[in-house]
Amino acid sequence: MAPPDDAPAAALDPSAQGAGARTRQLFAMPAVVLQTATATGYGLWMVLGTAVALGSYPDGRGDVLVPLSFGLVLVGLGLVATCLRLPFAREWHGWDPFRRMLPTTEGMVAMANFLPMLALGGLARGENDFWATRLAGAALMLCSLATLIYTARGVVKEMPAPLAAVANAQPMGRAVSAVFAGGLWFWRCVALQVETTVGPLNPWRLSMLALGLVLGVIEGMRWRALRQMAEERGHGTAPAAGGTGTLLAWCFGIAALSVGLPCVLLVSHPTGPLVAVAAGMAALSCVIGQCLEQRLYGRAWAQFGGA
C-alpha cells in the first residue's frame, strides 16, 4: 500500500533519517561542550606556543606549566570520555580504541601535540630564550593549528551535504574561535601571576580584540548562509529555542556572551586583583556563549534545514 501523501519526507527517506540523527548527535549539548572544551585547550596551547616562540612570554617554569597543564586537562577530556565509553564520545578524532589498535590519521595529528607539549614542559626552566624552548613552542603552535583545522574538516565530512555546504568556512571559524577562547584562558593564567602585568596597549590584547572582530564576522557569515538556505527552501524566520524569542535575538544575545562581553573586559583592562576576576569572567562567558551558539545552530538547522 502506498504511503499517504501527507507523510513527512524524512520519515520516508532513510538517508534523511540518518542525516537527522548525525546532526542531532553533532549538536547535542554534551557533544558540543566536549568539542568546545577540547578546541579551547588546543587554542590555549597555540597561544602559549606562539608567545614562547616569539620570546615574548615571561620567564619562569611555573608560568609555562600552569597554562600547559590546564590545556592538557581540556584536551584530554575527549580521550577520557572515549575511554569511558560515554554515549556522546564513542570516538576520539575518529578513533575508537576498543575496535581498532591504530589511531586514524586525524588521531595521529592530535597525538603529535603531546610531543612538543612534553618538550616545552621539560625545557621551561627559568628562561624561555633558549633556542630549543622556542622551537618547542613553535612546534606546539603548529601542531595545535593543524589539529584544529584537520578536526574541523573531519566534522564537516560527517555533516549532511546541505549542512556541510553551509559550514564550508568551519575550519577557519573553528580555529579562530578556539584561539579566541584559548587566548582568554591564557589571559586568566597570566593574570594569576602576581608579578606579571599586561598593559592596555599590549600587542597581545590588541590581537585578541582583532580576533574577536574576525570571529564575529565569520559567525555572521555562517548564520547568513543558513538563513539564505532557509529562504530558498521557503521557511520563515520563526522563533527558535522554545519560542522565547526570535532567532535573531538569540543570535545577538549569544554573540554578546561569546564575543561582546570578553571584548568589553579586554578594553576596560582593570588593574590589581580585578584583572584575574575579569579574565575569568571573559573566558567563562566566551566558552558558555560558544556552546550555546553551537546548540542554537543545530536547532536552527533542524528547523530550517529539514534535518
Rosetta silent file (secondary structure, phi, psi, omega in degrees, C-alpha in Angstrom):
SEQUENCE: MAPPDDAPAAALDPSAQGAGARTRQLFAMPAVVLQTATATGYGLWMVLGTAVALGSYPDGRGDVLVPLSFGLVLVGLGLVATCLRLPFAREWHGWDPFRRMLPTTEGMVAMANFLPMLALGGLARGENDFWATRLAGAALMLCSLATLIYTARGVVKEMPAPLAAVANAQPMGRAVSAVFAGGLWFWRCVALQVETTVGPLNPWRLSMLALGLVLGVIEGMRWRALRQMAEERGHGTAPAAGGTGTLLAWCFGIAALSVGLPCVLLVSHPTGPLVAVAAGMAALSCVIGQCLEQRLYGRAWAQFGGA
SCORE:     score description
SCORE:     0.000 S_00000001
   1 L     0.000  135.344 -177.311    0.000    0.000    0.000 S_00000001
   2 L   -70.503  146.515  178.920    1.336    3.417   -0.959 S_00000001
   3 L   -69.418  154.915  179.150    2.172    5.805    1.858 S_00000001
   4 L   -64.729  152.896 -176.456   -0.170    8.747    2.494 S_00000001
   5 L   -65.655  -29.442 -175.846    0.528   11.957    0.625 S_00000001
   6 L   -91.797   13.355  178.767    0.981   13.987    3.825 S_00000001
   7 L   -70.056  140.476  179.423    3.672   11.694    5.286 S_00000001
   8 L   -61.846  140.541 -178.735    6.843   13.564    6.198 S_00000001
   9 H   -64.045  -36.761 -178.471    9.581   13.214    3.620 S_00000001
  10 H   -65.691  -30.677 -179.930   12.187   12.488    6.287 S_00000001
  11 H   -73.029  -21.389 -178.822   10.106    9.558    7.555 S_00000001
  12 H   -95.450  -14.617 -175.285   10.084    8.014    4.062 S_00000001
  13 L  -111.974  109.316  179.763   13.756    8.591    3.262 S_00000001
  14 H   -61.149  -34.194  179.217   16.255    6.532    5.276 S_00000001
  15 H   -65.738  -35.839  176.915   19.100    8.805    4.206 S_00000001
  16 H   -67.231  -38.260  177.470   17.231   11.813    5.576 S_00000001
  17 H   -64.774  -40.299  177.908   16.678    9.986    8.854 S_00000001
  18 H   -65.098  -38.825  177.950   20.393    9.163    9.012 S_00000001
  19 H   -64.625  -40.603  178.680   21.303   12.775    8.266 S_00000001
  20 H   -65.456  -38.851  178.538   18.981   13.978   11.004 S_00000001
  21 H   -64.947  -40.951  178.730   20.463   11.517   13.502 S_00000001
  22 H   -64.613  -39.630  179.843   24.010   12.640   12.655 S_00000001
  23 H   -65.233  -44.805  178.569   23.016   16.282   13.006 S_00000001
  24 H   -62.691  -36.494  179.103   21.373   15.719   16.386 S_00000001
  25 H   -68.997  -39.825 -179.276   24.450   13.827   17.573 S_00000001
  26 H   -66.414  -36.511 -174.101   26.829   16.559   16.399 S_00000001
  27 L  -106.660   15.136  172.892   24.861   19.360   18.076 S_00000001
  28 L   -66.351  147.958 -173.137   23.782   17.564   21.257 S_00000001
  29 H   -60.039  -45.031  177.920   24.696   19.562   24.344 S_00000001
  30 H   -60.977  -40.287  179.496   27.214   17.058   25.844 S_00000001
  31 H   -67.166  -38.492  179.145   28.971   16.715   22.487 S_00000001
  32 H   -64.904  -43.697  178.864   29.012   20.481   21.991 S_00000001
  33 H   -62.238  -43.188 -179.985   30.504   21.079   25.446 S_00000001
  34 H   -65.002  -43.248  179.071   33.170   18.443   24.836 S_00000001
  35 H   -64.001  -42.283 -179.752   34.057   19.817   21.406 S_00000001
  36 H   -65.470  -43.516  179.691   34.257   23.377   22.712 S_00000001
  37 H   -63.953  -42.697  179.971   36.432   22.417   25.682 S_00000001
  38 H   -64.640  -45.294  178.748   38.804   20.378   23.507 S_00000001
  39 H   -63.096  -37.028  177.504   39.125   23.133   20.919 S_00000001
  40 H   -63.109  -38.344  177.419   39.746   25.660   23.699 S_00000001
  41 H   -62.730  -43.996  176.709   42.587   23.504   25.000 S_00000001
  42 H   -65.543  -37.255  177.086   44.253   23.427   21.599 S_00000001
  43 H   -64.235  -38.989  176.715   43.710   27.171   21.287 S_00000001
  44 H   -63.082  -44.283  177.140   45.374   27.718   24.665 S_00000001
  45 H   -62.766  -37.272 -179.446   48.363   25.629   23.593 S_00000001
  46 H   -66.398  -42.605  178.427   48.539   27.546   20.340 S_00000001
  47 H   -65.782  -44.194  178.957   48.620   30.925   22.096 S_00000001
  48 H   -62.591  -45.976  179.359   51.193   29.713   24.620 S_00000001
  49 H   -61.929  -38.188  178.191   53.376   28.199   21.904 S_00000001
  50 H   -65.629  -43.113  179.641   53.242   31.397   19.879 S_00000001
  51 H   -63.834  -40.901  179.089   54.217   33.531   22.877 S_00000001
  52 H   -68.960  -41.917 -178.918   57.145   31.249   23.720 S_00000001
  53 H   -63.570  -35.416  179.391   58.295   31.021   20.109 S_00000001
  54 L   -81.869   -7.056 -179.518   58.310   34.818   19.773 S_00000001
  55 L    73.415   19.130 -177.999   60.201   35.205   23.052 S_00000001
  56 L   -99.708   -0.525 -178.684   57.504   37.469   24.499 S_00000001
  57 L   -89.762  139.220 -178.211   56.417   35.156   27.321 S_00000001
  58 L   -63.765  149.407  179.239   57.818   35.871   30.802 S_00000001
  59 L   -71.228  156.725  178.930   60.462   33.553   32.180 S_00000001
  60 L   132.042  128.816 -178.416   59.616   31.058   34.873 S_00000001
  61 H   -65.876  -41.647  179.842   58.867   27.362   34.951 S_00000001
  62 H   -64.953  -35.203  179.659   55.575   27.815   36.749 S_00000001
  63 H   -62.398  -29.035  179.515   54.429   30.444   34.255 S_00000001
  64 H   -87.553  -40.070 -174.186   54.722   27.859   31.485 S_00000001
  65 H   -70.503  -30.453 -178.724   53.460   24.799   33.339 S_00000001
  66 H   -64.157  -56.884  177.611   50.203   26.393   34.536 S_00000001
  67 H   -66.682  -31.314  179.005   48.683   27.107   31.081 S_00000001
  68 H   -64.435  -42.983 -179.786   50.316   23.981   29.677 S_00000001
  69 H   -70.165  -40.128  178.750   48.673   21.785   32.332 S_00000001
  70 H   -64.535  -39.801  175.579   45.294   23.488   32.040 S_00000001
  71 H   -63.363  -36.463  177.848   45.375   22.970   28.278 S_00000001
  72 H   -63.224  -39.358  178.029   46.235   19.305   28.852 S_00000001
  73 H   -62.472  -45.108 -179.349   43.141   18.911   31.042 S_00000001
  74 H   -66.654  -44.314 -178.865   40.903   20.420   28.361 S_00000001
  75 H   -66.114  -38.116 -177.122   42.478   18.460   25.512 S_00000001
  76 H   -74.766  -10.025 -179.407   42.389   15.192   27.465 S_00000001
  77 H   -60.606  -39.774 -179.185   38.663   15.410   28.186 S_00000001
  78 H   -65.001  -44.000  179.754   37.808   13.933   24.795 S_00000001
  79 H   -66.877  -40.108  177.899   40.136   10.949   25.160 S_00000001
  80 H   -63.549  -42.352  179.484   38.937   10.279   28.714 S_00000001
  81 H   -64.012  -36.873  178.160   35.295   10.415   27.606 S_00000001
  82 H   -68.588  -41.842  178.608   36.020    7.956   24.796 S_00000001
  83 H   -65.571  -28.628  177.286   37.819    5.552   27.127 S_00000001
  84 L   -82.803   -1.486  178.677   34.839    5.716   29.493 S_00000001
  85 L    58.203   43.067  176.742   32.558    4.767   26.588 S_00000001
  86 L   -71.621  145.292 -174.313   30.259    7.729   27.094 S_00000001
  87 L   -60.167  -33.216 -176.827   27.379    7.778   24.566 S_00000001
  88 L   -89.546    2.365 -179.419   28.295   11.189   23.145 S_00000001
  89 L  -138.911   61.695  179.872   32.016   10.358   22.758 S_00000001
  90 L   -71.684  -25.787 -177.724   32.245    6.998   21.037 S_00000001
  91 L  -132.458  151.230  175.568   35.299    8.097   19.071 S_00000001
  92 E  -116.051  107.257 -175.383   38.279   10.352   19.683 S_00000001
  93 L    52.965   44.339  178.566   39.232   12.148   16.464 S_00000001
  94 L    78.709    7.044 -176.474   37.642    9.298   14.534 S_00000001
  95 E  -116.668  125.274  173.909   39.423    6.588   16.546 S_00000001
  96 L  -104.996  104.184 -176.339   37.684    4.006   18.707 S_00000001
  97 L   -64.539  -13.123  179.901   40.427    2.404   20.840 S_00000001
  98 L   -89.693  -10.317 -178.201   38.150   -0.547   21.643 S_00000001
  99 L  -114.683  -27.110 -179.907   37.692   -1.513   17.992 S_00000001
 100 L  -139.752  144.590 -175.692   40.988   -0.731   16.317 S_00000001
 101 L   -77.804  -44.493 -176.813   44.534   -0.695   17.579 S_00000001
 102 L   -89.640  138.380  177.762   45.993    2.060   15.403 S_00000001
 103 L   -72.898  163.877  175.722   44.508    5.573   15.511 S_00000001
 104 L   -73.052  172.683  177.704   43.226    7.340   12.456 S_00000001
 105 H   -60.539  -40.814  177.908   45.226    9.986   10.634 S_00000001
 106 H   -63.317  -39.221  177.237   43.270   12.666   12.475 S_00000001
 107 H   -65.974  -36.924  178.090   44.037   10.946   15.773 S_00000001
 108 H   -67.372  -36.853  176.099   47.739   10.783   14.956 S_00000001
 109 H   -63.611  -40.429  178.159   47.749   14.504   14.180 S_00000001
 110 H   -67.062  -39.714  179.460   46.127   15.153   17.561 S_00000001
 111 H   -66.210  -26.474 -179.098   48.621   12.883   19.332 S_00000001
 112 L   -62.100  -21.446  179.449   51.502   14.787   17.738 S_00000001
 113 L   -65.764  -27.284 -174.550   50.682   17.712   20.075 S_00000001
 114 H   -72.035  -24.783  178.636   51.869   15.775   23.110 S_00000001
 115 H   -67.077  -56.278  176.968   55.473   15.620   21.896 S_00000001
 116 H   -66.592  -26.579  176.880   56.119   19.403   21.784 S_00000001
 117 H   -64.036  -46.295  178.053   53.939   19.812   24.884 S_00000001
 118 H   -66.943  -37.775  178.727   56.200   17.489   26.877 S_00000001
 119 H   -64.648  -42.941  179.581   59.292   19.077   25.354 S_00000001
 120 H   -65.708  -40.402  178.175   58.143   22.570   26.283 S_00000001
 121 H   -64.897  -32.969  179.210   57.303   21.473   29.819 S_00000001
 122 H   -80.553  -29.703 -177.543   60.733   19.923   30.227 S_00000001
 123 H   -86.321  -19.876 -179.110   62.706   22.784   28.684 S_00000001
 124 L   -74.826   94.551 -177.065   60.977   25.608   30.582 S_00000001
 125 L  -132.627   54.771  175.118   63.446   26.003   33.430 S_00000001
 126 L   108.766  -43.047 -179.975   63.650   29.683   34.264 S_00000001
 127 L  -128.027  134.642 -178.788   64.487   31.262   30.886 S_00000001
 128 L  -104.670   11.727  178.780   62.478   30.921   27.713 S_00000001
 129 L   -86.418   -7.011  179.471   65.061   32.467   25.356 S_00000001
 130 L   -63.237  137.489 -172.334   66.818   29.143   24.795 S_00000001
 131 H   -62.155  -35.610  179.778   66.521   28.174   21.126 S_00000001
 132 H   -68.269  -36.193  177.587   65.225   24.680   21.888 S_00000001
 133 H   -64.633  -43.753  178.984   62.488   26.100   24.129 S_00000001
 134 H   -68.003  -34.155  176.613   61.374   28.499   21.443 S_00000001
 135 H   -66.210  -40.439  176.653   61.489   25.704   18.868 S_00000001
 136 H   -63.735  -38.337  176.145   59.275   23.540   21.072 S_00000001
 137 H   -63.291  -41.565  178.143   56.840   26.438   21.404 S_00000001
 138 H   -65.018  -39.838  178.412   56.697   26.876   17.636 S_00000001
 139 H   -64.827  -39.723  177.961   56.122   23.140   17.162 S_00000001
 140 H   -64.384  -40.044  178.693   53.292   23.183   19.706 S_00000001
 141 H   -63.293  -46.000 -177.846   51.682   26.126   17.927 S_00000001
 142 H   -67.384  -41.579  179.548   51.868   24.444   14.503 S_00000001
 143 H   -65.123  -39.938  178.824   50.608   21.083   15.783 S_00000001
 144 H   -65.367  -42.611  178.562   47.668   22.722   17.574 S_00000001
 145 H   -63.545  -43.260  178.720   46.712   24.695   14.477 S_00000001
 146 H   -62.124  -38.811  179.440   46.925   21.574   12.297 S_00000001
 147 H   -65.764  -42.848  179.692   44.731   19.661   14.746 S_00000001
 148 H   -62.133  -45.576 -178.711   42.065   22.364   14.799 S_00000001
 149 H   -68.570  -44.564 -178.200   41.896   22.580   11.018 S_00000001
 150 H   -64.867  -41.077  179.314   42.060   18.829   10.458 S_00000001
 151 H   -66.097  -40.956  179.329   39.394   18.131   13.075 S_00000001
 152 H   -63.657  -38.401  177.188   37.065   20.768   11.646 S_00000001
 153 H   -65.018  -37.398  177.366   37.388   19.235    8.189 S_00000001
 154 H   -66.417  -37.440  178.001   36.524   15.843    9.653 S_00000001
 155 H   -65.966  -39.541  179.256   33.426   17.256   11.357 S_00000001
 156 H   -62.991  -37.338  179.872   32.266   18.831    8.092 S_00000001
 157 H   -65.854  -28.221  179.289   32.568   15.467    6.334 S_00000001
 158 H   -80.292  -12.998 -177.939   30.229   13.906    8.907 S_00000001
 159 L   -78.650  154.825  170.986   27.548   16.524    8.323 S_00000001
 160 L   -58.939  154.250 -173.102   24.705   16.079    5.843 S_00000001
 161 H   -55.440  -46.757  179.217   25.510   17.510    2.427 S_00000001
 162 H   -63.424  -40.078 -179.584   23.409   20.725    2.715 S_00000001
 163 H   -69.272  -35.831  176.883   24.741   21.489    6.185 S_00000001
 164 H   -64.354  -35.480  177.260   28.308   20.799    5.060 S_00000001
 165 H   -66.668  -36.166  177.549   27.846   23.300    2.246 S_00000001
 166 H   -69.564  -35.822 -175.347   26.683   25.920    4.747 S_00000001
 167 L   -93.587   28.620 -175.919   29.609   25.140    7.084 S_00000001
 168 L   -65.539  -19.463  178.268   32.261   25.347    4.378 S_00000001
 169 L   -97.072   14.074 -174.651   34.109   28.019    6.375 S_00000001
 170 H   -64.907  -40.350  179.248   34.105   25.949    9.571 S_00000001
 171 H   -54.486  -46.256  178.446   37.845   25.043    9.590 S_00000001
 172 H   -68.391  -41.982  179.554   38.834   28.704    9.685 S_00000001
 173 H   -64.760  -38.506  178.760   35.996   29.593   12.045 S_00000001
 174 H   -65.063  -41.863  179.945   36.859   26.751   14.414 S_00000001
 175 H   -64.278  -43.736 -178.671   40.496   27.804   14.541 S_00000001
 176 H   -66.374  -44.056  179.841   39.629   31.454   15.211 S_00000001
 177 H   -65.345  -37.519  179.457   37.044   30.631   17.903 S_00000001
 178 H   -67.427  -42.049  179.439   39.443   28.183   19.600 S_00000001
 179 H   -66.851  -37.716  179.396   42.290   30.691   19.611 S_00000001
 180 H   -65.497  -47.959  178.756   39.990   33.413   20.963 S_00000001
 181 H   -66.194  -43.139  178.070   38.669   31.230   23.795 S_00000001
 182 H   -63.916  -35.534  177.410   42.120   29.785   24.475 S_00000001
 183 H   -65.368  -34.602  177.431   43.609   33.275   24.499 S_00000001
 184 H   -68.759  -40.058  175.532   41.142   34.355   27.166 S_00000001
 185 H   -68.455  -32.165  174.046   42.076   31.396   29.369 S_00000001
 186 H   -63.310  -40.835  175.822   45.708   32.253   28.673 S_00000001
 187 H   -60.760  -39.928  177.841   44.939   35.755   29.938 S_00000001
 188 H   -62.630  -44.801  179.658   43.456   34.194   33.050 S_00000001
 189 H   -63.869  -40.222  179.618   46.608   32.125   33.644 S_00000001
 190 H   -68.683  -38.208 -178.539   48.838   35.175   33.135 S_00000001
 191 H   -66.411  -26.369  178.937   46.685   37.326   35.390 S_00000001
 192 L   -72.792  -15.357  176.737   47.097   34.829   38.214 S_00000001
 193 L   -83.136  114.853 -172.551   50.853   35.510   38.145 S_00000001
 194 L   -61.931  -37.337 -174.316   51.258   38.417   40.591 S_00000001
 195 L   -82.748   -0.346 -176.481   54.460   39.714   39.056 S_00000001
 196 L  -108.363  130.207  176.781   53.065   39.783   35.523 S_00000001
 197 L  -128.024  148.696  179.380   51.051   42.707   34.158 S_00000001
 198 L  -123.199  115.418 -177.495   49.536   43.282   30.727 S_00000001
 199 L   -72.712  162.809 -177.791   49.077   46.888   29.677 S_00000001
 200 L   -66.121  -26.011 -179.968   46.013   48.173   27.811 S_00000001
 201 L  -103.800   20.473  177.493   48.023   48.745   24.625 S_00000001
 202 L   -63.071  137.933 -179.617   49.829   45.425   24.772 S_00000001
 203 H   -58.165  -33.100  178.847   50.046   43.830   21.288 S_00000001
 204 H   -64.750  -42.965 -179.629   48.551   40.612   22.647 S_00000001
 205 H   -64.630  -40.758  177.262   45.478   42.451   23.961 S_00000001
 206 H   -66.056  -35.810  177.380   45.036   44.255   20.645 S_00000001
 207 H   -64.964  -38.097  178.141   45.413   40.942   18.812 S_00000001
 208 H   -65.119  -39.273  176.337   42.653   39.446   20.945 S_00000001
 209 H   -63.842  -39.629  177.375   40.329   42.328   20.073 S_00000001
 210 H   -65.280  -39.823  177.113   41.102   41.789   16.394 S_00000001
 211 H   -62.538  -39.949  177.601   40.368   38.064   16.778 S_00000001
 212 H   -61.591  -39.639  177.524   37.028   38.894   18.372 S_00000001
 213 H   -65.140  -45.182  179.343   36.133   41.079   15.392 S_00000001
 214 H   -62.869  -41.321  179.555   37.133   38.375   12.903 S_00000001
 215 H   -63.004  -41.092  177.377   35.179   35.761   14.853 S_00000001
 216 H   -62.418  -38.822  178.497   32.063   37.923   14.810 S_00000001
 217 H   -66.449  -43.369 -178.501   32.341   38.337   11.035 S_00000001
 218 H   -64.562  -45.619  179.504   32.818   34.598   10.449 S_00000001
 219 H   -64.426  -37.920  176.792   29.876   33.622   12.635 S_00000001
 220 H   -62.317  -39.523  177.407   27.716   36.234   10.940 S_00000001
 221 H   -64.806  -39.168 -179.152   28.582   34.778    7.539 S_00000001
 222 H   -67.000  -42.091  178.118   27.712   31.272    8.707 S_00000001
 223 H   -68.096  -36.181  178.954   24.336   32.348   10.060 S_00000001
 224 H   -66.793  -36.362  177.322   23.586   34.350    6.936 S_00000001
 225 H   -64.019  -41.033  177.040   24.335   31.306    4.787 S_00000001
 226 H   -65.788  -38.620  179.429   21.903   29.240    6.852 S_00000001
 227 H   -65.486  -41.670  178.399   19.277   31.994    6.608 S_00000001
 228 H   -63.248  -40.093  177.836   19.659   32.158    2.820 S_00000001
 229 H   -64.897  -37.938  178.191   19.255   28.393    2.568 S_00000001
 230 H   -64.895  -40.555  178.731   16.121   28.599    4.721 S_00000001
 231 H   -66.789  -35.777  177.921   14.658   31.298    2.469 S_00000001
 232 H   -66.406  -30.927  179.345   15.421   29.211   -0.608 S_00000001
 233 L   -88.099    0.236  175.297   13.538   26.301    0.956 S_00000001
 234 L    86.606   15.318  178.122   10.575   28.523    1.775 S_00000001
 235 L   -86.590  151.777  174.971   10.989   28.681    5.558 S_00000001
 236 L   -93.091 -172.914  177.972   10.218   31.805    7.532 S_00000001
 237 L  -100.828   62.889 -178.926   12.042   33.308   10.445 S_00000001
 238 L   -70.498  156.478  178.771   10.019   31.534   13.145 S_00000001
 239 L   -61.465  145.372  177.265   11.147   31.752   16.753 S_00000001
 240 L  -112.763  165.603  175.261   13.771   29.227   17.811 S_00000001
 241 L    59.828   58.813  171.288   14.576   27.652   21.143 S_00000001
 242 L    79.455   11.339  176.240   11.129   27.162   22.582 S_00000001
 243 L    74.394   15.749 -178.495    9.519   30.299   21.189 S_00000001
 244 L   -85.262   -2.282  179.535   11.061   32.595   23.804 S_00000001
 245 L   176.710  162.910  178.763   12.494   34.941   21.223 S_00000001
 246 L   -72.229  163.240  178.998   13.278   35.250   17.552 S_00000001
 247 H   -61.821  -38.005  179.662   16.324   33.588   16.086 S_00000001
 248 H   -64.574  -40.296  178.634   17.931   36.963   15.504 S_00000001
 249 H   -65.105  -39.833  177.448   17.508   37.969   19.131 S_00000001
 250 H   -64.553  -40.558  179.738   19.052   34.709   20.301 S_00000001
 251 H   -61.452  -44.775 -180.000   21.988   35.190   17.941 S_00000001
 252 H   -65.954  -39.761  179.375   22.674   38.687   19.274 S_00000001
 253 H   -64.960  -42.607  179.211   22.366   37.545   22.879 S_00000001
 254 H   -70.077  -36.991  176.550   24.754   34.642   22.410 S_00000001
 255 H   -63.196  -34.055  176.678   27.187   36.824   20.458 S_00000001
 256 H   -64.936  -33.871  177.984   27.207   39.238   23.372 S_00000001
 257 H   -73.634  -46.934 -171.744   28.260   36.351   25.640 S_00000001
 258 H   -79.916  -30.074 -175.573   30.875   34.793   23.377 S_00000001
 259 H  -125.213  -45.189 -172.689   32.432   37.950   21.894 S_00000001
 260 H   -62.272  -56.664 -178.393   30.872   41.136   23.255 S_00000001
 261 H   -62.646  -44.120  176.579   31.450   40.771   26.982 S_00000001
 262 H   -59.357  -39.272  179.336   35.020   39.407   26.615 S_00000001
 263 H   -67.560  -37.666  177.293   35.951   42.309   24.341 S_00000001
 264 H   -62.861  -42.399  178.914   34.466   44.816   26.793 S_00000001
 265 H   -68.058  -32.842  176.449   36.506   43.290   29.607 S_00000001
 266 H   -67.179  -39.961 -178.824   39.607   43.363   27.426 S_00000001
 267 H   -72.106  -37.703 -177.123   39.099   47.058   26.666 S_00000001
 268 H   -69.046  -26.279  177.613   38.321   48.011   30.268 S_00000001
 269 L    34.496   68.320  177.274   41.617   46.360   31.425 S_00000001
 270 L   -64.114  163.810 -177.317   41.060   46.602   35.202 S_00000001
 271 L  -115.649  168.760  177.739   44.073   46.656   37.455 S_00000001
 272 L    71.119 -149.417 -179.272   45.091   44.864   40.622 S_00000001
 273 L   -66.598  -16.069  179.204   43.252   41.732   41.735 S_00000001
 274 H   -70.367  -16.817  179.113   40.335   42.612   39.444 S_00000001
 275 H   -63.001  -46.844  179.976   42.415   41.553   36.425 S_00000001
 276 H   -64.576  -37.113  178.462   42.144   37.864   37.343 S_00000001
 277 H   -65.906  -45.198  179.258   38.406   38.252   38.016 S_00000001
 278 H   -63.639  -40.904  179.091   37.837   39.995   34.674 S_00000001
 279 H   -64.350  -41.656  177.812   39.900   37.393   32.833 S_00000001
 280 H   -64.487  -41.913  178.124   37.954   34.556   34.423 S_00000001
 281 H   -63.816  -42.183 -179.548   34.625   36.169   33.595 S_00000001
 282 H   -64.059  -45.079 -178.342   35.685   36.784   29.995 S_00000001
 283 H   -65.828  -44.745 -179.447   36.937   33.224   29.474 S_00000001
 284 H   -66.353  -40.727  178.407   33.887   31.608   31.079 S_00000001
 285 H   -63.145  -40.037 -179.788   31.478   33.852   29.176 S_00000001
 286 H   -64.356  -45.567 -178.326   33.192   33.029   25.895 S_00000001
 287 H   -66.002  -43.347  178.001   33.033   29.269   26.419 S_00000001
 288 H   -62.442  -43.274  179.010   29.381   29.356   27.512 S_00000001
 289 H   -62.587  -40.533  179.410   28.500   31.549   24.543 S_00000001
 290 H   -66.484  -39.046  176.865   30.253   29.237   22.086 S_00000001
 291 H   -63.830  -45.612  179.197   28.439   26.200   23.488 S_00000001
 292 H   -65.573  -35.340 -179.977   25.066   27.935   23.266 S_00000001
 293 H   -65.427  -43.141  178.217   25.843   29.167   19.771 S_00000001
 294 H   -65.069  -40.328  179.082   26.586   25.663   18.509 S_00000001
 295 H   -64.739  -44.091  178.526   23.453   24.332   20.183 S_00000001
 296 H   -64.994  -37.056  178.978   21.290   27.072   18.708 S_00000001
 297 H   -63.733  -40.512  177.354   22.834   26.496   15.283 S_00000001
 298 H   -63.646  -40.774  177.951   21.896   22.822   15.470 S_00000001
 299 H   -67.069  -39.763  178.912   18.317   23.676   16.402 S_00000001
 300 H   -64.801  -39.385  176.991   18.096   26.250   13.642 S_00000001
 301 H   -64.484  -41.761  178.615   19.356   23.714   11.137 S_00000001
 302 H   -62.943  -31.712 -178.873   16.801   21.158   12.333 S_00000001
 303 H   -81.772  -47.982 -172.899   14.065   23.777   11.927 S_00000001
 304 H   -93.164  -31.664 -175.092   15.102   25.456    8.689 S_00000001
 305 L   -89.854   -9.082  177.258   17.229   22.787    7.023 S_00000001
 306 L    81.018   19.554  178.695   14.827   19.929    7.442 S_00000001
 307 L   -73.247    0.000    0.000   17.217   17.706    9.462 S_00000001
